[in-house]
């Protein structure tokens, strides 16, 4: 596997873009405003001229151990033997996220399918339903990883990228095939629980209406105090843990008239939940612990896709680079890492099955034997 990387920042490319070899797969992640510029787009078009381009908008970019803003990061992968295929599906209406996942998985399904990388619109896609649709069509042995696209801390408009198209309300995915490909995916968290357990007494999909019989937004207003005026962005600092599934959900929007809170994934009625808060050292340790599981990788060229949460970035601020440094240090010497900060992460849970996470970091490592 050959890996070439580029970075577009401050109006220029780190090195002159050149066409990747025929059949290459090109990942690109970038700030929405910057990626929309003609200079950035012309460079992407040049790099992916002979291959396939896939990616999304971000809430921050990752390049090795560096965390960037207002940039575009690119990796062109050329496989010696492994194959890849791409698929996409529109998301329109409340049940469309499930149907999009089902459609994409059916299109990419093949006996030698090893992994799928999936990127969805971070504002319009219900990640839980998307994953349910994906999982309905593929076996549990297929690695599924990815994330929901970002728009900084604005939550206004995101897009996914496939070849020369940047679209809203769309899911894009890439399937990887062949015995020569070695794939590993891990996830890490590191948040602390606080406050009492509360029961979800009314919820519909990813909209939480009541906790213990009271408006859900009332709880956030009480705990956040003056910060509640900055919701939904301020809610990134106080996610919700669903205790049975051991997954974290982060706020994506609020409705003051209804007293409801919309999350990036489903909140099942009847479940016990607890608020969480940040512990700086534990967040970094969570990323390091996840990456430590990749130390068993063979000492050969490795590409790692790192997808962290915008909430972690807002909490860690200048310490954000510590978590991506920690992950890179655990990989084989000479490994390449790019990625982005997202509105939701798809990665393995404690049982090995893919879950939708918020406030986590997911790593997908690719090697070719």
N, C-alpha and C positions, 0 to 999 in steps of 0.2 A: 504494500500500500504506500502510495506516494502522497505526501501532504504539503500543500502550498497555502500560505496564509497572507492576508492583506488587511490593512486597517486604513479607513478613511477618516481623517480628523483635521479640523482647522482648515477645511477647504482643499485638502490635498491627500493623495494616497501615500502610504508608507514606502511603496515602491511602484514603479509604473505597472499598471495592470496588463497582463498578457493572457491570451487564451489558454485555459487549462486543456490537457489532452482530451481527445475525443472520448466521450462516454463518462466523463468525470461527474461527480456529484458535488455541487457547490452549496454550502451553507452560508447564509448571510443574515445577520441580525443587526438592526440599527434603530437609532432614534428616528421617530416618524418624520420630524421636520428636516433632519439632515438627509435621510435616505431618499426623500422626495426631491432633492436638488438634482439638477442635470448632471453636475460633475460626478456625483456619487453613482447615479443611475447609469451613466455612460461607462463608468469603470466596471460596474457589475455586469453589464451587457457584454463587455469585452471578455471578462474572466470566464463567463458561463457560455460563451458563444458556441462551443462544441459539446456542451454537457447539459446538465439539468440544474436549475437554480431553485432553491427552496429556503424558506425562512419566515421571519415575521418582524413586526415592530416591537420595541422593547421599553422597559423602564430602567434601562442601564445596560451596558455591554461588558462582557468579560473577554479578556485577551491574555492568555497565560495567567499570571498572578496579578494582573492589573484590572481595576474596575474603571470603566470609562463612562462618560456621558456625552451626548451629542456626537456620536461617532457611528461608524459602521464597521463591523468585524466580519471577516470572510475566511472560510477554509474550503479549499478545493481538494477533494479526495479522489484519487485514481486507484482503483482496485486491480490487482493482478488477475484474480479469478472470480471474486464475489460479484454478484449482480445486484442491481437496484431498480425499482420501479416506483413511480409516484402516482398519487390519486388525489382528488379533491371533491368536496361536496358543499353545497350551499346550506345555510342554516336560516330557515324562515319559519317562524311560528314556534309554539311551546314544545312540541314533540320532535322538532327538527334536529336537535342535537343527537338524540338517540339514532334517528334514521341516518344522519350523516356518518356517525361511527360505523353503523351496520353496513352502509353502502361502501365506505372506504375499505373496511376489512374484507368484504366480499370481493372487491376488485383486486386487492393485493394478495389474497389467499393463494397459496401454492404449497405443495408438499414440503419444499425445502425452505419455506419462510422461517427466518431466524429471529427477526426483530422488526418492529415498526417504530418510527419516530413521527410524532404527531404534533402539529401546531394549530391552535384554534383561535378565533377572534376572542380577545379577552373581555370584551364588553357584552357580546351577544350570545356566546356559547355557554351552555350549562355543562361544565366539565364532568359532573357525575353521570349525566345522561350520555354524553359522548363516550365515556369509558364503558358504560354498560352496553352500548351498541357495538363498540369495538370487540369487547370480550365475548359477545354473543356469537361471533363468527370465527374466532380463532381459538386454538388450544391454549391451555395454561402454560405450555412450554415456550410459547412465543414471547419474547421480551417486548414490552410496550413501554415507551418513555416519551417525554415531550413536555409541552407547556402551553399556557394560554398567553397570547401576545399582550404587550404592554403599551402604555402611553404615559410614561413617567408616573407622577402621582396625581395626574389629572382625571383619569378614568373617563375620557371623553370619546376618543376614536382610536381604534387599533386596526391593523390589517395583517393578513397573511400574504405570503409571497410564493408564487409558483411561476417560474420562467419569467415572462415579461408582464405578468399580471399581479397587481397589488389589490386585494379585494377585502372588503368588510363582509361580515356575516358569512364567513367561509372557514372550512377546515381543510388543511393540506397535510399530506402524510407521505412518507417514503418507506417502502418495504425493502429489507435486505435478505439476500438469498445465497445459499451455498455453504458447503461444509468447511471451506477455507476460512470463513469468518468466525472470529471469537468475539462474543458480545457479553458484557457485564453491565448491570445497572444497580445502583444503590441510592438510598435516600437517607437524609439526616435532618434532625430538627433542633432541639436544644432550648425550648421554651419552658418557663416555670408556670405552674398552676397557682391561682390565688382565688380566694372567695369560696363560698359554699357551692355544692352541686345544685343544679337547678334542672327541672324537668321541662321538656318541650311540650307545651300543652296545645299549641296550634302552629302548624307550619304547612306550607304547600310548596313542594319542590325545594328550591333554594331560597324561598322567602320565609323568614321566621317572624311570626306575628305575636306569639305569647310565650312567656316563660313563667311557670308557676301561676298561670292564670292572669298575668299582668302583661301590658305591652312590652315587647322586647326592647324597643328603643328607649323606654323608660330606664331600663337597667343600664344601658350604655350612657345615657345622660347623667345618671347618678354617679357612676364610677369615673367618668371622664371630667365631670365638672365643667370648667371653662373651656376645656378642650372639645366638648361636644359640639361647639359651634363650627369646628373644623371637620366634622364628619362629612363624607365617609373616610377621607384620608386619615384622620386621627385614629380611626378604628383599626388601622393596620398595626398599631402598637398593642392592641388588645384583642387578639383572635379568640376563637371559641374552640374548645376541644370536645369532640363527641367521644365520650368515654368508652363505649362498647367497641367502636371501630378503631380507637386510638388514632384518629386523624384530626387535623386542625382545619378550621374553616375561617376565612378572613372576609371582612366586609367589602362588598362591591357597590352598595348603594343603600339609601334610606328613603323612607316615605313618612314624613312627619304627620301627615293627615291620618294615615293608617296606623302609625306607631310601629311600623315594621322595619326590619333590617334584611336586606338582600345579600346573600353570601355567594362566593365563587363556586360552591358545590351544595348539594342537597343537605338539608337538616331533617332527619327522619323524626316524625312525631313520636312522642313517648320516650325518647332517649334522654339520658342524663347528660348534661353539658356543664362545663366550667370555663370561666374566663381564664386567659393566660396573659402573662406579661414577659417582658424581655429580661434576660440575664446575659450581658455581653459575652462573658467568658464561656458560658454554656452554649451560646449560639455558634461560636467559633469551634468549640469542642465537638458539637454535633456534626459539623461539616467534616472535621478531621476524623471522627469515628467512622463516618460513612465511607470516606475515601480509604481508610485503612483496610477495608474489605477488598480493595482493588490491588493490594500489595502482592497478591498471588499471581498477578498477570505475568506472562512471559516477558523477558527483557528484549522487546522488539518494538519498532515504531508503533505508537499508540495515539489514537485521536480520542479526546474526551470532550463530550458536549456537557457543559455545566449550566444548569438551569436553577437559579435561586429565586427567591421571592422578593418583590419590591418592599414588603414589610420588613424583611431582614435588613435590606439596604437602608431604609429609613431609620431603623433603630441603630445599626452599627455605624452609620455615617462614614467617617474617615477610616474606621476599622473594618469596613467591608472587604478590603483587600486581604485581611488576615484569613478569612474563610476560604477564599480562592487560592491563596498561598498554601494553606494547609492541605487543600485537595491536591494541588500540583506536586507537592513534596512527596506524596504517597505513591505517585505514579512512576513507572519505569523511566530511567534517565532518557532525556531527549523527547519526552512526550509533548504533544501539542494540545492546548486547551483553548476553546472559545465557547461563548455562550451568552446568556442574557438574563436579566431580571424580569420576572414574569408575574402574571396575575393568578397563576395556578400551576402546579407541577404534577406531572404524571410519572410515577415511579413505584418501586416495589414496597409493599408493606412488610410487617414483621412475618407474615405467612408466605412471603415471596410473590403474592399476587399483586398486580398493578393496582394502585389506588390513586385517587385524586387527592393531592395534598395542597395546603396553603401554608405559608410561612416555613417551608422546608427548602432543602437543596437536593436536587436530583442530579446524579452523574451517570452518563452513558459512555462506556469505554468500548472502542472498536479496535480490534487487531486482525490482521490477516496472517494466517499460518503459511 
